[in-house]
Amino acid sequence: MDGLEFLEKLKRAHPRTEVAMMTGHGSIESAVQAMKLGAYDFITKPFRVEELKLVLQRMAEKIRLVSENEFLRERVTTEMELSGIIGSSAKIQDVLRMVARLKNTRTPVLITGESGTGKELVARAIHFRGSLAQRPFVAVDCGALVPTLIESELFGYERGAFTGALKPKDGLFQAANGGTLFLDEIGELPLEMQTKLLRALQEKEVRRVGKQRAHPGGCPHRRSHQSRS
């Protein structure tokens, strides 16, 4: 193949590679074509070594600036995606690395820590950085749920399941279907409800109050739980 064909194939396979074309039969048309195909510069023979060095220096500077710009853009994007998590300590860096590993997982995640340490921020970072970012993120304060209504709030209910249940209603699990359900203060749930929750997590299905059969499509792909240490 000729030089222009090689340039075209090279830029297609390695678009970030900078290329300087060199030819002994240069023309305006071929130079224009080379630049259109992505060449950084077009050098005609004969040329001086100083001229070639200058071209190489400019190419190296462009690569440096592009890499630096990409790094800064990724840093800004990462800070935005991490929903306000800022820190440079070794512990915070461990958390951020864990977030990166978990962002595409579809398994339950347990987040522990004292009040005010940012457990929900971590849950949101895991959700919105991964493949489920366009799916629902539903946060539930388990400690604020009315004890007698916890099961119906989480799993939904059928018509006539109890007084006032005039029509079926989806629970929070179904509201988060395909996304993430963040159960804040999960340790506040009654033990009986924790048993039912465990079964929902293991079987990946929920059963509405008043319904005999479980509903397999009502579980989110990932459930993020939080408890106090």
PyMOL CGO cylinders between C-alpha atoms (Angstrom):
from pymol import cmd
from pymol.cgo import CYLINDER

trace = [
    CYLINDER, 0.00, 0.00, 0.00, 1.11, 3.60, -0.43, 0.3, 1, 1, 1, 1, 1, 1,
    CYLINDER, 1.11, 3.60, -0.43, 1.74, 6.06, 2.38, 0.3, 1, 1, 1, 1, 1, 1,
    CYLINDER, 1.74, 6.06, 2.38, -1.74, 7.59, 2.41, 0.3, 1, 1, 1, 1, 1, 1,
    CYLINDER, -1.74, 7.59, 2.41, -3.43, 4.19, 2.54, 0.3, 1, 1, 1, 1, 1, 1,
    CYLINDER, -3.43, 4.19, 2.54, -1.10, 3.16, 5.38, 0.3, 1, 1, 1, 1, 1, 1,
    CYLINDER, -1.10, 3.16, 5.38, -1.91, 6.41, 7.23, 0.3, 1, 1, 1, 1, 1, 1,
    CYLINDER, -1.91, 6.41, 7.23, -5.64, 5.78, 6.89, 0.3, 1, 1, 1, 1, 1, 1,
    CYLINDER, -5.64, 5.78, 6.89, -5.37, 2.23, 8.25, 0.3, 1, 1, 1, 1, 1, 1,
    CYLINDER, -5.37, 2.23, 8.25, -3.04, 3.28, 11.07, 0.3, 1, 1, 1, 1, 1, 1,
    CYLINDER, -3.04, 3.28, 11.07, -5.31, 6.11, 12.28, 0.3, 1, 1, 1, 1, 1, 1,
    CYLINDER, -5.31, 6.11, 12.28, -8.31, 3.79, 12.15, 0.3, 1, 1, 1, 1, 1, 1,
    CYLINDER, -8.31, 3.79, 12.15, -6.55, 1.18, 14.28, 0.3, 1, 1, 1, 1, 1, 1,
    CYLINDER, -6.55, 1.18, 14.28, -4.72, 3.62, 16.60, 0.3, 1, 1, 1, 1, 1, 1,
    CYLINDER, -4.72, 3.62, 16.60, -6.48, 7.00, 16.43, 0.3, 1, 1, 1, 1, 1, 1,
    CYLINDER, -6.48, 7.00, 16.43, -4.34, 8.57, 19.18, 0.3, 1, 1, 1, 1, 1, 1,
    CYLINDER, -4.34, 8.57, 19.18, -1.07, 7.89, 17.34, 0.3, 1, 1, 1, 1, 1, 1,
    CYLINDER, -1.07, 7.89, 17.34, 0.47, 11.05, 15.86, 0.3, 1, 1, 1, 1, 1, 1,
    CYLINDER, 0.47, 11.05, 15.86, 1.94, 10.66, 12.37, 0.3, 1, 1, 1, 1, 1, 1,
    CYLINDER, 1.94, 10.66, 12.37, 4.24, 12.86, 10.32, 0.3, 1, 1, 1, 1, 1, 1,
    CYLINDER, 4.24, 12.86, 10.32, 4.24, 12.03, 6.60, 0.3, 1, 1, 1, 1, 1, 1,
    CYLINDER, 4.24, 12.03, 6.60, 7.49, 12.27, 4.68, 0.3, 1, 1, 1, 1, 1, 1,
    CYLINDER, 7.49, 12.27, 4.68, 7.74, 12.15, 0.90, 0.3, 1, 1, 1, 1, 1, 1,
    CYLINDER, 7.74, 12.15, 0.90, 10.04, 13.05, -1.94, 0.3, 1, 1, 1, 1, 1, 1,
    CYLINDER, 10.04, 13.05, -1.94, 7.14, 13.73, -4.29, 0.3, 1, 1, 1, 1, 1, 1,
    CYLINDER, 7.14, 13.73, -4.29, 5.13, 16.19, -2.31, 0.3, 1, 1, 1, 1, 1, 1,
    CYLINDER, 5.13, 16.19, -2.31, 2.23, 18.18, -3.70, 0.3, 1, 1, 1, 1, 1, 1,
    CYLINDER, 2.23, 18.18, -3.70, -0.43, 20.41, -2.22, 0.3, 1, 1, 1, 1, 1, 1,
    CYLINDER, -0.43, 20.41, -2.22, -3.09, 17.82, -3.04, 0.3, 1, 1, 1, 1, 1, 1,
    CYLINDER, -3.09, 17.82, -3.04, -1.27, 14.98, -1.28, 0.3, 1, 1, 1, 1, 1, 1,
    CYLINDER, -1.27, 14.98, -1.28, -0.50, 17.18, 1.72, 0.3, 1, 1, 1, 1, 1, 1,
    CYLINDER, -0.50, 17.18, 1.72, -4.15, 18.19, 2.05, 0.3, 1, 1, 1, 1, 1, 1,
    CYLINDER, -4.15, 18.19, 2.05, -5.24, 14.58, 1.73, 0.3, 1, 1, 1, 1, 1, 1,
    CYLINDER, -5.24, 14.58, 1.73, -2.74, 13.50, 4.40, 0.3, 1, 1, 1, 1, 1, 1,
    CYLINDER, -2.74, 13.50, 4.40, -4.02, 16.16, 6.81, 0.3, 1, 1, 1, 1, 1, 1,
    CYLINDER, -4.02, 16.16, 6.81, -7.61, 15.10, 6.17, 0.3, 1, 1, 1, 1, 1, 1,
    CYLINDER, -7.61, 15.10, 6.17, -6.66, 11.53, 7.05, 0.3, 1, 1, 1, 1, 1, 1,
    CYLINDER, -6.66, 11.53, 7.05, -5.25, 12.70, 10.37, 0.3, 1, 1, 1, 1, 1, 1,
    CYLINDER, -5.25, 12.70, 10.37, -1.55, 13.35, 9.76, 0.3, 1, 1, 1, 1, 1, 1,
    CYLINDER, -1.55, 13.35, 9.76, 0.02, 15.82, 12.18, 0.3, 1, 1, 1, 1, 1, 1,
    CYLINDER, 0.02, 15.82, 12.18, 2.41, 17.24, 9.59, 0.3, 1, 1, 1, 1, 1, 1,
    CYLINDER, 2.41, 17.24, 9.59, 3.62, 16.71, 6.04, 0.3, 1, 1, 1, 1, 1, 1,
    CYLINDER, 3.62, 16.71, 6.04, 7.39, 16.91, 5.35, 0.3, 1, 1, 1, 1, 1, 1,
    CYLINDER, 7.39, 16.91, 5.35, 8.91, 16.95, 1.90, 0.3, 1, 1, 1, 1, 1, 1,
    CYLINDER, 8.91, 16.95, 1.90, 12.43, 15.90, 0.98, 0.3, 1, 1, 1, 1, 1, 1,
    CYLINDER, 12.43, 15.90, 0.98, 15.03, 17.29, 1.21, 0.3, 1, 1, 1, 1, 1, 1,
    CYLINDER, 15.03, 17.29, 1.21, 14.65, 18.50, 4.80, 0.3, 1, 1, 1, 1, 1, 1,
    CYLINDER, 14.65, 18.50, 4.80, 16.96, 19.55, 7.60, 0.3, 1, 1, 1, 1, 1, 1,
    CYLINDER, 16.96, 19.55, 7.60, 17.41, 17.50, 10.75, 0.3, 1, 1, 1, 1, 1, 1,
    CYLINDER, 17.41, 17.50, 10.75, 16.49, 20.55, 12.83, 0.3, 1, 1, 1, 1, 1, 1,
    CYLINDER, 16.49, 20.55, 12.83, 13.18, 20.76, 10.98, 0.3, 1, 1, 1, 1, 1, 1,
    CYLINDER, 13.18, 20.76, 10.98, 12.40, 17.11, 11.77, 0.3, 1, 1, 1, 1, 1, 1,
    CYLINDER, 12.40, 17.11, 11.77, 13.36, 17.57, 15.43, 0.3, 1, 1, 1, 1, 1, 1,
    CYLINDER, 13.36, 17.57, 15.43, 11.03, 20.56, 15.69, 0.3, 1, 1, 1, 1, 1, 1,
    CYLINDER, 11.03, 20.56, 15.69, 8.15, 18.53, 14.22, 0.3, 1, 1, 1, 1, 1, 1,
    CYLINDER, 8.15, 18.53, 14.22, 8.79, 15.68, 16.65, 0.3, 1, 1, 1, 1, 1, 1,
    CYLINDER, 8.79, 15.68, 16.65, 8.91, 18.11, 19.59, 0.3, 1, 1, 1, 1, 1, 1,
    CYLINDER, 8.91, 18.11, 19.59, 5.55, 19.61, 18.58, 0.3, 1, 1, 1, 1, 1, 1,
    CYLINDER, 5.55, 19.61, 18.58, 4.04, 16.14, 18.22, 0.3, 1, 1, 1, 1, 1, 1,
    CYLINDER, 4.04, 16.14, 18.22, 5.29, 15.14, 21.67, 0.3, 1, 1, 1, 1, 1, 1,
    CYLINDER, 5.29, 15.14, 21.67, 3.87, 18.36, 23.17, 0.3, 1, 1, 1, 1, 1, 1,
    CYLINDER, 3.87, 18.36, 23.17, 0.48, 17.72, 21.58, 0.3, 1, 1, 1, 1, 1, 1,
    CYLINDER, 0.48, 17.72, 21.58, 0.39, 14.19, 23.02, 0.3, 1, 1, 1, 1, 1, 1,
    CYLINDER, 0.39, 14.19, 23.02, 1.31, 15.58, 26.46, 0.3, 1, 1, 1, 1, 1, 1,
    CYLINDER, 1.31, 15.58, 26.46, -1.42, 18.24, 26.33, 0.3, 1, 1, 1, 1, 1, 1,
    CYLINDER, -1.42, 18.24, 26.33, -4.06, 15.76, 25.14, 0.3, 1, 1, 1, 1, 1, 1,
    CYLINDER, -4.06, 15.76, 25.14, -3.16, 13.29, 27.90, 0.3, 1, 1, 1, 1, 1, 1,
    CYLINDER, -3.16, 13.29, 27.90, -3.20, 16.04, 30.52, 0.3, 1, 1, 1, 1, 1, 1,
    CYLINDER, -3.20, 16.04, 30.52, -6.56, 17.30, 29.29, 0.3, 1, 1, 1, 1, 1, 1,
    CYLINDER, -6.56, 17.30, 29.29, -8.06, 13.80, 29.41, 0.3, 1, 1, 1, 1, 1, 1,
    CYLINDER, -8.06, 13.80, 29.41, -6.72, 13.29, 32.92, 0.3, 1, 1, 1, 1, 1, 1,
    CYLINDER, -6.72, 13.29, 32.92, -8.27, 16.54, 34.16, 0.3, 1, 1, 1, 1, 1, 1,
    CYLINDER, -8.27, 16.54, 34.16, -11.57, 15.78, 32.43, 0.3, 1, 1, 1, 1, 1, 1,
    CYLINDER, -11.57, 15.78, 32.43, -11.70, 12.29, 33.95, 0.3, 1, 1, 1, 1, 1, 1,
    CYLINDER, -11.70, 12.29, 33.95, -10.88, 13.74, 37.36, 0.3, 1, 1, 1, 1, 1, 1,
    CYLINDER, -10.88, 13.74, 37.36, -13.73, 16.26, 37.16, 0.3, 1, 1, 1, 1, 1, 1,
    CYLINDER, -13.73, 16.26, 37.16, -16.11, 13.59, 35.86, 0.3, 1, 1, 1, 1, 1, 1,
    CYLINDER, -16.11, 13.59, 35.86, -15.09, 11.19, 38.61, 0.3, 1, 1, 1, 1, 1, 1,
    CYLINDER, -15.09, 11.19, 38.61, -15.68, 13.81, 41.30, 0.3, 1, 1, 1, 1, 1, 1,
    CYLINDER, -15.68, 13.81, 41.30, -19.12, 14.53, 39.88, 0.3, 1, 1, 1, 1, 1, 1,
    CYLINDER, -19.12, 14.53, 39.88, -19.99, 10.85, 39.56, 0.3, 1, 1, 1, 1, 1, 1,
    CYLINDER, -19.99, 10.85, 39.56, -18.85, 10.16, 43.11, 0.3, 1, 1, 1, 1, 1, 1,
    CYLINDER, -18.85, 10.16, 43.11, -21.69, 12.38, 44.33, 0.3, 1, 1, 1, 1, 1, 1,
    CYLINDER, -21.69, 12.38, 44.33, -19.55, 14.62, 46.50, 0.3, 1, 1, 1, 1, 1, 1,
    CYLINDER, -19.55, 14.62, 46.50, -17.11, 12.07, 47.95, 0.3, 1, 1, 1, 1, 1, 1,
    CYLINDER, -17.11, 12.07, 47.95, -13.89, 14.02, 48.39, 0.3, 1, 1, 1, 1, 1, 1,
    CYLINDER, -13.89, 14.02, 48.39, -10.74, 12.90, 50.15, 0.3, 1, 1, 1, 1, 1, 1,
    CYLINDER, -10.74, 12.90, 50.15, -7.12, 11.90, 49.64, 0.3, 1, 1, 1, 1, 1, 1,
    CYLINDER, -7.12, 11.90, 49.64, -6.46, 9.70, 52.67, 0.3, 1, 1, 1, 1, 1, 1,
    CYLINDER, -6.46, 9.70, 52.67, -5.56, 6.05, 52.23, 0.3, 1, 1, 1, 1, 1, 1,
    CYLINDER, -5.56, 6.05, 52.23, -8.89, 4.97, 53.72, 0.3, 1, 1, 1, 1, 1, 1,
    CYLINDER, -8.89, 4.97, 53.72, -10.92, 7.12, 51.31, 0.3, 1, 1, 1, 1, 1, 1,
    CYLINDER, -10.92, 7.12, 51.31, -8.87, 5.85, 48.38, 0.3, 1, 1, 1, 1, 1, 1,
    CYLINDER, -8.87, 5.85, 48.38, -9.68, 2.29, 49.50, 0.3, 1, 1, 1, 1, 1, 1,
    CYLINDER, -9.68, 2.29, 49.50, -13.38, 3.22, 49.49, 0.3, 1, 1, 1, 1, 1, 1,
    CYLINDER, -13.38, 3.22, 49.49, -13.14, 4.72, 46.00, 0.3, 1, 1, 1, 1, 1, 1,
    CYLINDER, -13.14, 4.72, 46.00, -11.36, 1.63, 44.69, 0.3, 1, 1, 1, 1, 1, 1,
    CYLINDER, -11.36, 1.63, 44.69, -14.09, -0.52, 46.21, 0.3, 1, 1, 1, 1, 1, 1,
    CYLINDER, -14.09, -0.52, 46.21, -16.75, 1.64, 44.55, 0.3, 1, 1, 1, 1, 1, 1,
    CYLINDER, -16.75, 1.64, 44.55, -15.01, 1.13, 41.19, 0.3, 1, 1, 1, 1, 1, 1,
    CYLINDER, -15.01, 1.13, 41.19, -15.02, -2.64, 41.68, 0.3, 1, 1, 1, 1, 1, 1,
    CYLINDER, -15.02, -2.64, 41.68, -18.66, -2.78, 42.77, 0.3, 1, 1, 1, 1, 1, 1,
    CYLINDER, -18.66, -2.78, 42.77, -20.21, -0.35, 40.28, 0.3, 1, 1, 1, 1, 1, 1,
    CYLINDER, -20.21, -0.35, 40.28, -21.38, -3.08, 37.89, 0.3, 1, 1, 1, 1, 1, 1,
    CYLINDER, -21.38, -3.08, 37.89, -22.13, -5.81, 40.42, 0.3, 1, 1, 1, 1, 1, 1,
    CYLINDER, -22.13, -5.81, 40.42, -25.64, -7.18, 40.75, 0.3, 1, 1, 1, 1, 1, 1,
    CYLINDER, -25.64, -7.18, 40.75, -25.17, -8.66, 44.20, 0.3, 1, 1, 1, 1, 1, 1,
    CYLINDER, -25.17, -8.66, 44.20, -26.20, -7.20, 47.58, 0.3, 1, 1, 1, 1, 1, 1,
    CYLINDER, -26.20, -7.20, 47.58, -23.73, -4.72, 49.10, 0.3, 1, 1, 1, 1, 1, 1,
    CYLINDER, -23.73, -4.72, 49.10, -23.44, -4.02, 52.83, 0.3, 1, 1, 1, 1, 1, 1,
    CYLINDER, -23.44, -4.02, 52.83, -22.19, -0.54, 53.79, 0.3, 1, 1, 1, 1, 1, 1,
    CYLINDER, -22.19, -0.54, 53.79, -21.33, 0.02, 57.44, 0.3, 1, 1, 1, 1, 1, 1,
    CYLINDER, -21.33, 0.02, 57.44, -20.19, 3.04, 59.40, 0.3, 1, 1, 1, 1, 1, 1,
    CYLINDER, -20.19, 3.04, 59.40, -21.17, 5.58, 62.01, 0.3, 1, 1, 1, 1, 1, 1,
    CYLINDER, -21.17, 5.58, 62.01, -23.88, 8.17, 61.38, 0.3, 1, 1, 1, 1, 1, 1,
    CYLINDER, -23.88, 8.17, 61.38, -22.72, 11.00, 59.13, 0.3, 1, 1, 1, 1, 1, 1,
    CYLINDER, -22.72, 11.00, 59.13, -19.86, 9.13, 57.47, 0.3, 1, 1, 1, 1, 1, 1,
    CYLINDER, -19.86, 9.13, 57.47, -21.53, 9.16, 54.05, 0.3, 1, 1, 1, 1, 1, 1,
    CYLINDER, -21.53, 9.16, 54.05, -22.92, 5.66, 53.59, 0.3, 1, 1, 1, 1, 1, 1,
    CYLINDER, -22.92, 5.66, 53.59, -25.65, 6.87, 51.24, 0.3, 1, 1, 1, 1, 1, 1,
    CYLINDER, -25.65, 6.87, 51.24, -23.06, 8.83, 49.23, 0.3, 1, 1, 1, 1, 1, 1,
    CYLINDER, -23.06, 8.83, 49.23, -21.17, 5.56, 48.72, 0.3, 1, 1, 1, 1, 1, 1,
    CYLINDER, -21.17, 5.56, 48.72, -24.38, 3.78, 47.69, 0.3, 1, 1, 1, 1, 1, 1,
    CYLINDER, -24.38, 3.78, 47.69, -25.19, 6.52, 45.18, 0.3, 1, 1, 1, 1, 1, 1,
    CYLINDER, -25.19, 6.52, 45.18, -21.65, 6.46, 43.81, 0.3, 1, 1, 1, 1, 1, 1,
    CYLINDER, -21.65, 6.46, 43.81, -21.85, 2.70, 43.24, 0.3, 1, 1, 1, 1, 1, 1,
    CYLINDER, -21.85, 2.70, 43.24, -25.21, 3.08, 41.49, 0.3, 1, 1, 1, 1, 1, 1,
    CYLINDER, -25.21, 3.08, 41.49, -24.60, 6.15, 39.32, 0.3, 1, 1, 1, 1, 1, 1,
    CYLINDER, -24.60, 6.15, 39.32, -21.08, 5.18, 38.19, 0.3, 1, 1, 1, 1, 1, 1,
    CYLINDER, -21.08, 5.18, 38.19, -22.13, 1.78, 36.87, 0.3, 1, 1, 1, 1, 1, 1,
    CYLINDER, -22.13, 1.78, 36.87, -24.30, 0.17, 34.24, 0.3, 1, 1, 1, 1, 1, 1,
    CYLINDER, -24.30, 0.17, 34.24, -27.45, 0.73, 36.34, 0.3, 1, 1, 1, 1, 1, 1,
    CYLINDER, -27.45, 0.73, 36.34, -27.10, 4.53, 36.36, 0.3, 1, 1, 1, 1, 1, 1,
    CYLINDER, -27.10, 4.53, 36.36, -30.18, 4.98, 34.17, 0.3, 1, 1, 1, 1, 1, 1,
    CYLINDER, -30.18, 4.98, 34.17, -32.24, 2.67, 36.38, 0.3, 1, 1, 1, 1, 1, 1,
    CYLINDER, -32.24, 2.67, 36.38, -34.09, 3.71, 39.56, 0.3, 1, 1, 1, 1, 1, 1,
    CYLINDER, -34.09, 3.71, 39.56, -32.25, 4.46, 42.80, 0.3, 1, 1, 1, 1, 1, 1,
    CYLINDER, -32.25, 4.46, 42.80, -34.70, 4.14, 45.70, 0.3, 1, 1, 1, 1, 1, 1,
    CYLINDER, -34.70, 4.14, 45.70, -33.59, 5.11, 49.22, 0.3, 1, 1, 1, 1, 1, 1,
    CYLINDER, -33.59, 5.11, 49.22, -35.63, 3.85, 52.18, 0.3, 1, 1, 1, 1, 1, 1,
    CYLINDER, -35.63, 3.85, 52.18, -35.23, 4.89, 55.82, 0.3, 1, 1, 1, 1, 1, 1,
    CYLINDER, -35.23, 4.89, 55.82, -36.10, 1.63, 57.56, 0.3, 1, 1, 1, 1, 1, 1,
    CYLINDER, -36.10, 1.63, 57.56, -36.20, 3.34, 60.94, 0.3, 1, 1, 1, 1, 1, 1,
    CYLINDER, -36.20, 3.34, 60.94, -38.99, 5.65, 59.75, 0.3, 1, 1, 1, 1, 1, 1,
    CYLINDER, -38.99, 5.65, 59.75, -41.30, 2.89, 58.49, 0.3, 1, 1, 1, 1, 1, 1,
    CYLINDER, -41.30, 2.89, 58.49, -44.43, 2.19, 60.53, 0.3, 1, 1, 1, 1, 1, 1,
    CYLINDER, -44.43, 2.19, 60.53, -43.84, -1.29, 62.07, 0.3, 1, 1, 1, 1, 1, 1,
    CYLINDER, -43.84, -1.29, 62.07, -47.25, -2.63, 61.04, 0.3, 1, 1, 1, 1, 1, 1,
    CYLINDER, -47.25, -2.63, 61.04, -46.79, -1.42, 57.45, 0.3, 1, 1, 1, 1, 1, 1,
    CYLINDER, -46.79, -1.42, 57.45, -43.15, -2.37, 56.82, 0.3, 1, 1, 1, 1, 1, 1,
    CYLINDER, -43.15, -2.37, 56.82, -43.93, -5.55, 54.87, 0.3, 1, 1, 1, 1, 1, 1,
    CYLINDER, -43.93, -5.55, 54.87, -46.53, -3.89, 52.63, 0.3, 1, 1, 1, 1, 1, 1,
    CYLINDER, -46.53, -3.89, 52.63, -44.23, -0.89, 52.05, 0.3, 1, 1, 1, 1, 1, 1,
    CYLINDER, -44.23, -0.89, 52.05, -41.32, -3.08, 51.00, 0.3, 1, 1, 1, 1, 1, 1,
    CYLINDER, -41.32, -3.08, 51.00, -43.13, -5.82, 49.09, 0.3, 1, 1, 1, 1, 1, 1,
    CYLINDER, -43.13, -5.82, 49.09, -46.47, -4.25, 48.14, 0.3, 1, 1, 1, 1, 1, 1,
    CYLINDER, -46.47, -4.25, 48.14, -49.91, -5.73, 48.68, 0.3, 1, 1, 1, 1, 1, 1,
    CYLINDER, -49.91, -5.73, 48.68, -52.91, -7.21, 46.89, 0.3, 1, 1, 1, 1, 1, 1,
    CYLINDER, -52.91, -7.21, 46.89, -56.42, -5.85, 46.88, 0.3, 1, 1, 1, 1, 1, 1,
    CYLINDER, -56.42, -5.85, 46.88, -58.23, -6.85, 50.08, 0.3, 1, 1, 1, 1, 1, 1,
    CYLINDER, -58.23, -6.85, 50.08, -55.03, -7.90, 51.84, 0.3, 1, 1, 1, 1, 1, 1,
    CYLINDER, -55.03, -7.90, 51.84, -56.05, -5.73, 54.80, 0.3, 1, 1, 1, 1, 1, 1,
    CYLINDER, -56.05, -5.73, 54.80, -58.57, -3.03, 55.66, 0.3, 1, 1, 1, 1, 1, 1,
    CYLINDER, -58.57, -3.03, 55.66, -58.15, -0.10, 53.29, 0.3, 1, 1, 1, 1, 1, 1,
    CYLINDER, -58.15, -0.10, 53.29, -56.35, -2.10, 50.57, 0.3, 1, 1, 1, 1, 1, 1,
    CYLINDER, -56.35, -2.10, 50.57, -58.81, -1.19, 47.83, 0.3, 1, 1, 1, 1, 1, 1,
    CYLINDER, -58.81, -1.19, 47.83, -56.45, -1.94, 44.94, 0.3, 1, 1, 1, 1, 1, 1,
    CYLINDER, -56.45, -1.94, 44.94, -53.07, -3.65, 44.42, 0.3, 1, 1, 1, 1, 1, 1,
    CYLINDER, -53.07, -3.65, 44.42, -49.96, -1.61, 45.06, 0.3, 1, 1, 1, 1, 1, 1,
    CYLINDER, -49.96, -1.61, 45.06, -46.32, -2.19, 44.21, 0.3, 1, 1, 1, 1, 1, 1,
    CYLINDER, -46.32, -2.19, 44.21, -43.79, -2.10, 47.02, 0.3, 1, 1, 1, 1, 1, 1,
    CYLINDER, -43.79, -2.10, 47.02, -40.42, -0.36, 47.16, 0.3, 1, 1, 1, 1, 1, 1,
    CYLINDER, -40.42, -0.36, 47.16, -38.68, -3.47, 45.81, 0.3, 1, 1, 1, 1, 1, 1,
    CYLINDER, -38.68, -3.47, 45.81, -40.76, -3.25, 42.66, 0.3, 1, 1, 1, 1, 1, 1,
    CYLINDER, -40.76, -3.25, 42.66, -40.26, 0.53, 42.49, 0.3, 1, 1, 1, 1, 1, 1,
    CYLINDER, -40.26, 0.53, 42.49, -36.52, -0.14, 42.29, 0.3, 1, 1, 1, 1, 1, 1,
    CYLINDER, -36.52, -0.14, 42.29, -36.92, -3.03, 39.86, 0.3, 1, 1, 1, 1, 1, 1,
    CYLINDER, -36.92, -3.03, 39.86, -33.84, -3.19, 37.62, 0.3, 1, 1, 1, 1, 1, 1,
    CYLINDER, -33.84, -3.19, 37.62, -31.97, -0.65, 39.73, 0.3, 1, 1, 1, 1, 1, 1,
    CYLINDER, -31.97, -0.65, 39.73, -30.80, -0.20, 43.31, 0.3, 1, 1, 1, 1, 1, 1,
    CYLINDER, -30.80, -0.20, 43.31, -32.76, -0.29, 46.56, 0.3, 1, 1, 1, 1, 1, 1,
    CYLINDER, -32.76, -0.29, 46.56, -30.86, 1.42, 49.38, 0.3, 1, 1, 1, 1, 1, 1,
    CYLINDER, -30.86, 1.42, 49.38, -32.14, 0.26, 52.77, 0.3, 1, 1, 1, 1, 1, 1,
    CYLINDER, -32.14, 0.26, 52.77, -30.97, 2.86, 55.27, 0.3, 1, 1, 1, 1, 1, 1,
    CYLINDER, -30.97, 2.86, 55.27, -30.64, 1.72, 58.92, 0.3, 1, 1, 1, 1, 1, 1,
    CYLINDER, -30.64, 1.72, 58.92, -31.49, -1.87, 57.99, 0.3, 1, 1, 1, 1, 1, 1,
    CYLINDER, -31.49, -1.87, 57.99, -30.71, -2.94, 61.54, 0.3, 1, 1, 1, 1, 1, 1,
    CYLINDER, -30.71, -2.94, 61.54, -33.84, -1.12, 62.71, 0.3, 1, 1, 1, 1, 1, 1,
    CYLINDER, -33.84, -1.12, 62.71, -36.09, -3.67, 60.97, 0.3, 1, 1, 1, 1, 1, 1,
    CYLINDER, -36.09, -3.67, 60.97, -37.83, -6.22, 63.24, 0.3, 1, 1, 1, 1, 1, 1,
    CYLINDER, -37.83, -6.22, 63.24, -36.19, -9.65, 63.24, 0.3, 1, 1, 1, 1, 1, 1,
    CYLINDER, -36.19, -9.65, 63.24, -39.23, -11.24, 61.58, 0.3, 1, 1, 1, 1, 1, 1,
    CYLINDER, -39.23, -11.24, 61.58, -38.97, -8.74, 58.71, 0.3, 1, 1, 1, 1, 1, 1,
    CYLINDER, -38.97, -8.74, 58.71, -35.23, -9.31, 58.42, 0.3, 1, 1, 1, 1, 1, 1,
    CYLINDER, -35.23, -9.31, 58.42, -35.97, -13.01, 57.84, 0.3, 1, 1, 1, 1, 1, 1,
    CYLINDER, -35.97, -13.01, 57.84, -38.40, -12.17, 55.02, 0.3, 1, 1, 1, 1, 1, 1,
    CYLINDER, -38.40, -12.17, 55.02, -35.93, -9.71, 53.58, 0.3, 1, 1, 1, 1, 1, 1,
    CYLINDER, -35.93, -9.71, 53.58, -33.19, -12.33, 53.61, 0.3, 1, 1, 1, 1, 1, 1,
    CYLINDER, -33.19, -12.33, 53.61, -35.40, -14.70, 51.64, 0.3, 1, 1, 1, 1, 1, 1,
    CYLINDER, -35.40, -14.70, 51.64, -36.14, -11.98, 49.09, 0.3, 1, 1, 1, 1, 1, 1,
    CYLINDER, -36.14, -11.98, 49.09, -32.41, -11.40, 48.66, 0.3, 1, 1, 1, 1, 1, 1,
    CYLINDER, -32.41, -11.40, 48.66, -31.58, -15.10, 48.36, 0.3, 1, 1, 1, 1, 1, 1,
    CYLINDER, -31.58, -15.10, 48.36, -34.44, -16.07, 46.04, 0.3, 1, 1, 1, 1, 1, 1,
    CYLINDER, -34.44, -16.07, 46.04, -34.43, -12.75, 44.13, 0.3, 1, 1, 1, 1, 1, 1,
    CYLINDER, -34.43, -12.75, 44.13, -38.21, -12.57, 44.26, 0.3, 1, 1, 1, 1, 1, 1,
    CYLINDER, -38.21, -12.57, 44.26, -40.81, -10.78, 46.35, 0.3, 1, 1, 1, 1, 1, 1,
    CYLINDER, -40.81, -10.78, 46.35, -44.30, -11.72, 47.45, 0.3, 1, 1, 1, 1, 1, 1,
    CYLINDER, -44.30, -11.72, 47.45, -46.96, -9.09, 47.96, 0.3, 1, 1, 1, 1, 1, 1,
    CYLINDER, -46.96, -9.09, 47.96, -48.97, -9.13, 51.17, 0.3, 1, 1, 1, 1, 1, 1,
    CYLINDER, -48.97, -9.13, 51.17, -52.08, -11.20, 50.48, 0.3, 1, 1, 1, 1, 1, 1,
    CYLINDER, -52.08, -11.20, 50.48, -50.60, -13.05, 47.50, 0.3, 1, 1, 1, 1, 1, 1,
    CYLINDER, -50.60, -13.05, 47.50, -49.76, -16.74, 47.53, 0.3, 1, 1, 1, 1, 1, 1,
    CYLINDER, -49.76, -16.74, 47.53, -47.09, -16.76, 44.84, 0.3, 1, 1, 1, 1, 1, 1,
    CYLINDER, -47.09, -16.76, 44.84, -43.91, -14.76, 44.76, 0.3, 1, 1, 1, 1, 1, 1,
    CYLINDER, -43.91, -14.76, 44.76, -43.25, -12.25, 42.02, 0.3, 1, 1, 1, 1, 1, 1,
    CYLINDER, -43.25, -12.25, 42.02, -39.86, -12.98, 40.37, 0.3, 1, 1, 1, 1, 1, 1,
    CYLINDER, -39.86, -12.98, 40.37, -39.66, -9.69, 38.47, 0.3, 1, 1, 1, 1, 1, 1,
    CYLINDER, -39.66, -9.69, 38.47, -39.92, -7.40, 41.47, 0.3, 1, 1, 1, 1, 1, 1,
    CYLINDER, -39.92, -7.40, 41.47, -36.36, -7.36, 42.74, 0.3, 1, 1, 1, 1, 1, 1,
    CYLINDER, -36.36, -7.36, 42.74, -33.78, -4.76, 41.82, 0.3, 1, 1, 1, 1, 1, 1,
    CYLINDER, -33.78, -4.76, 41.82, -30.55, -6.02, 40.28, 0.3, 1, 1, 1, 1, 1, 1,
    CYLINDER, -30.55, -6.02, 40.28, -28.62, -4.68, 43.22, 0.3, 1, 1, 1, 1, 1, 1,
    CYLINDER, -28.62, -4.68, 43.22, -29.67, -3.92, 46.76, 0.3, 1, 1, 1, 1, 1, 1,
    CYLINDER, -29.67, -3.92, 46.76, -27.46, -1.64, 48.79, 0.3, 1, 1, 1, 1, 1, 1,
    CYLINDER, -27.46, -1.64, 48.79, -27.92, -1.98, 52.53, 0.3, 1, 1, 1, 1, 1, 1,
    CYLINDER, -27.92, -1.98, 52.53, -26.63, 0.23, 55.30, 0.3, 1, 1, 1, 1, 1, 1,
    CYLINDER, -26.63, 0.23, 55.30, -26.27, -0.48, 58.98, 0.3, 1, 1, 1, 1, 1, 1,
    CYLINDER, -26.27, -0.48, 58.98, -24.58, 1.29, 61.83, 0.3, 1, 1, 1, 1, 1, 1,
    CYLINDER, -24.58, 1.29, 61.83, -21.35, -0.21, 63.10, 0.3, 1, 1, 1, 1, 1, 1,
]
cmd.load_cgo(trace, "trace")
